[in-house]
Amino acid sequence: MRPLLAVLSGALVSLFLVGTATADADRLRPVPTGTAALTANPIYETGELKPDTCPERPVDNDDFKGATNYLNGLLRCLNTSWKRQFATARLPFSTPKLRVIRHAGVKTGCSEFPESAQAIYCSANKTIVFHLDKKALADVSDLWLFSVLGHEYGHHVQELSGIMTTFDSRRYRTKKDYNAASRRLELQADCLSGAFIGSVWSSLERPASDFSYLRRFEKSSPTHGKAANYSYWLNRGFLAKGPDACNTFAAKSRVS
């Protein structure tokens, strides 16, 4: 999801930019792998998300173009916030792409878009694919679009920080083992979404009931966790306003 004077003066500017890029690269650390990527990731140590504002664009029900613009505006806020976190962690950062679709079944670069999904993250091309169907557009006044995009961006954070790569590279002996690991991955994305929502909450001009409603929205799933645990991790991130609260891979409870 990444989108890419005098001759003497130009040469000096080029040398300056190359030197700056080299200095920035020297400050970066290797992306963690293995167990350390999951339980001791440097992204957990980056503090609260900043900046703390993200005014929502106005959007009407059943307005595909307006909802698409809403999501693109939100994506820019997510990019700004998470770019800072990765700089603090000294990890490489790149922005994801956003593709908005009207119908399921389209090819995404990873697989065909599933009928049951609202949005997916494809790590192969670092793209968030968002399904704006009639149901999603019927009522855009709540925080659902906001939360879903934040969740899928959470998967992008996991991809860049080595968490997703470690999850994908592991061999799971049984479906039960895979589901257990998947729940930790998905509940962490919920927590990261909650952290972003919490960090910009004061700029949203929304009543507390909007967030309370969101916490009751999710259904239980073998790969995504119980609805009560979704609510727990979403709220945990919301209160912390940062990824330090989202280490589900070290958690001993609330990951079923």
Helices and strands as residue ranges (DSSP letters): H 7-27, H 34-39, G 42-45, H 64-89, E 97-101, E 119-122, E 127-131, H 134-138, H 144-160, H 163-169, H 175-204, H 208-215, H 227-240, G 243-245, G 248-250
